[in-house]
Amino acid sequence: MLNIVLFGPPGAGKGTQSERIIEKYGLKHLSTGDIFRANIKGETELGKLAKSYIDKGQLVPDEVTINMLKSEFKKVENPKGFIFDGFPRTNAQAAALDEFLTSENTAISGMVALDVEESELRERLRKRAEVSGRTDDADPNIIQNRINVYKAETLPVKEYYQKQDKYSEINGIGSLDEVTARLFKAIDSL
């Protein structure tokens, strides 16, 4: 089973590139952002709780995120593998994911990270807000807070996978096709 963690800061292109990865490799997409948004739109208890953190640019607590992800994982019958988008965001989440996947007789194949400069991230998020209507992408203060949280809390997860020799970083700047080609090359070498 091919299990990939697609990694990078907000606005790096994870959502866009994950669609291409899913199509090529037949993976099931598990995006914590999408799952949170669906719960927020459905006004579930989880959605209300997640929204209270997301609106401040903070991470949703590990326990809530992990339990939600386990539930989504178990809904898929006979998967070829998964692409984890937006998860894990902390070392505790990475360890919990490893433990859960081991219990399911599988493991993370590798983490592929999109590297994009901060000024480019801010511009991409601003443009995404115009197109998608996502209010969390429109406010420069929330954008900066999300980038700061990524650097402080999420970026250390790369070391977790580096220690397991499961980390690949690719240049996330260029045309959509150029970035996709780099991603496919990294995934094919897992």
C-alpha positions as CSV (number, residue, x, y, z in Angstrom):
1,M,0.0,0.0,0.0
2,L,1.3,3.4,-1.0
3,N,0.7,6.0,1.9
4,I,2.0,9.5,1.2
5,V,2.1,12.5,3.5
6,L,1.9,15.6,1.2
7,F,3.6,18.4,3.2
8,G,4.1,22.1,2.9
9,P,2.9,25.4,4.3
10,P,-0.6,26.9,3.6
11,G,-0.8,27.9,0.0
12,A,2.0,25.6,-1.2
13,G,-0.3,23.8,-3.6
14,K,-1.0,20.6,-1.7
15,G,-4.7,20.5,-2.6
16,T,-4.1,21.2,-6.3
17,Q,-1.3,18.6,-6.6
18,S,-3.0,16.0,-4.5
19,E,-5.7,15.7,-7.2
20,R,-3.0,14.8,-9.8
21,I,-1.4,12.3,-7.4
22,I,-4.7,10.7,-6.7
23,E,-5.5,10.3,-10.4
24,K,-2.1,8.8,-11.3
25,Y,-1.7,6.4,-8.3
26,G,-5.3,5.6,-7.4
27,L,-5.0,6.8,-3.8
28,K,-7.7,7.9,-1.4
29,H,-7.4,11.5,-0.4
30,L,-7.6,12.3,3.3
31,S,-7.5,16.0,3.7
32,T,-8.1,17.2,7.2
33,G,-9.0,20.7,5.8
34,D,-11.7,19.2,3.6
35,I,-13.0,17.0,6.4
36,F,-13.1,20.0,8.8
37,R,-14.9,22.2,6.1
38,A,-17.5,19.5,5.5
39,N,-18.2,19.3,9.2
40,I,-18.3,23.1,9.6
41,K,-20.7,23.4,6.7
42,G,-22.8,20.6,8.2
43,E,-22.7,22.4,11.5
44,T,-21.7,19.2,13.4
45,E,-20.3,19.4,16.9
46,L,-16.8,18.6,15.5
47,G,-17.3,21.3,12.9
48,K,-18.2,23.9,15.5
49,L,-15.2,22.9,17.6
50,A,-12.8,22.9,14.6
51,K,-14.2,26.3,13.4
52,S,-13.4,27.9,16.7
53,Y,-9.7,27.0,16.2
54,I,-9.5,27.6,12.5
55,D,-11.0,31.1,12.7
56,K,-8.1,32.1,14.9
57,G,-5.5,30.5,12.6
58,Q,-4.8,27.8,15.2
59,L,-4.4,24.0,14.8
60,V,-7.4,21.8,15.8
61,P,-6.3,19.7,18.8
62,D,-4.6,16.4,18.0
63,E,-7.1,14.1,19.7
64,V,-10.0,15.5,17.6
65,T,-8.0,15.4,14.4
66,I,-6.7,11.9,14.9
67,N,-10.1,10.4,15.8
68,M,-11.7,12.0,12.8
69,L,-9.0,10.7,10.5
70,K,-9.2,7.2,11.8
71,S,-12.9,7.2,11.1
72,E,-12.4,8.4,7.5
73,F,-9.6,5.8,6.9
74,K,-11.8,2.9,8.1
75,K,-14.6,3.9,5.7
76,V,-12.4,2.9,2.6
77,E,-12.6,-0.7,1.4
78,N,-9.5,-2.3,-0.2
79,P,-7.6,0.9,-0.7
80,K,-4.4,1.1,-3.0
81,G,-3.2,3.6,-0.5
82,F,-3.8,7.1,0.9
83,I,-2.5,10.6,0.5
84,F,-2.6,12.5,3.8
85,D,-3.0,16.2,3.1
86,G,-2.7,18.6,6.0
87,F,-1.9,15.7,8.4
88,P,0.2,15.1,10.5
89,R,0.9,18.6,11.6
90,T,2.7,17.8,14.8
91,N,5.2,15.1,15.9
92,A,2.5,13.8,18.3
93,Q,0.1,13.4,15.3
94,A,2.9,11.7,13.2
95,A,3.6,9.2,16.0
96,A,-0.2,8.5,16.5
97,L,-0.5,8.0,12.7
98,D,2.3,5.5,12.7
99,E,0.8,3.6,15.6
100,F,-2.6,3.6,13.9
101,L,-1.2,2.5,10.5
102,T,0.8,-0.3,12.2
103,S,-2.5,-1.6,13.7
104,E,-3.9,-1.6,10.2
105,N,-0.8,-3.5,8.9
106,T,0.5,-0.7,6.8
107,A,2.9,2.3,7.2
108,I,3.8,5.7,5.7
109,S,5.8,5.2,2.5
110,G,7.1,8.7,2.5
111,M,6.6,12.4,3.1
112,V,6.8,14.7,0.0
113,A,7.2,18.3,0.9
114,L,6.4,21.3,-1.4
115,D,9.0,24.1,-0.8
116,V,7.6,27.6,-1.5
117,E,8.9,31.0,-0.4
118,E,6.8,32.9,2.1
119,S,6.1,35.9,-0.2
120,E,4.7,33.5,-2.8
121,L,2.6,31.8,-0.2
122,R,0.9,35.0,0.8
123,E,0.2,35.9,-2.8
124,R,-1.3,32.4,-3.6
125,L,-3.5,32.6,-0.5
126,R,-4.7,36.1,-1.4
127,K,-5.6,34.8,-4.9
128,R,-7.3,31.7,-3.6
129,A,-9.5,33.8,-1.3
130,E,-10.7,35.8,-4.4
131,V,-11.6,32.6,-6.2
132,S,-12.8,30.3,-3.5
133,G,-14.4,32.7,-1.0
134,R,-12.4,31.2,1.8
135,T,-12.4,34.0,4.4
136,D,-9.4,32.4,6.2
137,D,-7.3,33.2,3.1
138,A,-8.4,36.8,2.8
139,D,-7.1,38.3,6.0
140,P,-3.4,39.1,5.9
141,N,-3.1,38.7,9.7
142,I,-4.7,35.2,9.7
143,I,-2.5,34.3,6.7
144,Q,0.6,35.3,8.6
145,N,-0.5,33.6,11.8
146,R,-1.1,30.4,9.8
147,I,2.4,30.6,8.3
148,N,3.9,31.3,11.8
149,V,2.0,28.3,13.3
150,Y,3.3,26.2,10.4
151,K,6.9,27.2,11.1
152,A,6.6,26.7,14.8
153,E,4.4,23.7,15.2
154,T,4.3,21.8,11.8
155,L,7.7,22.3,10.2
156,P,9.4,20.1,12.9
157,V,7.4,17.1,11.6
158,K,9.8,17.0,8.6
159,E,12.5,15.9,11.1
160,Y,10.3,13.1,12.3
161,Y,10.2,11.6,8.7
162,Q,13.9,12.5,8.0
163,K,14.9,10.3,10.9
164,Q,13.0,7.5,9.3
165,D,14.6,8.2,5.9
166,K,11.1,8.9,4.5
167,Y,11.4,12.6,3.6
168,S,11.7,14.2,0.1
169,E,11.5,17.9,-0.6
170,I,10.7,19.4,-4.0
171,N,10.6,22.9,-5.4
172,G,7.0,24.0,-5.3
173,I,7.5,26.9,-7.6
174,G,7.0,26.7,-11.4
175,S,4.1,25.7,-13.7
176,L,1.6,23.2,-12.4
177,D,3.0,20.5,-14.7
178,E,6.6,21.2,-13.7
179,V,5.7,20.8,-10.0
180,T,3.6,17.7,-10.7
181,A,6.5,16.1,-12.6
182,R,8.8,16.7,-9.7
183,L,6.3,15.2,-7.3
184,F,5.8,12.1,-9.4
185,K,9.5,11.5,-9.6
186,A,9.8,11.8,-5.8
187,I,6.8,9.4,-5.3
188,D,8.2,6.9,-7.8
189,S,11.4,6.7,-5.9
190,L,9.7,5.8,-2.6
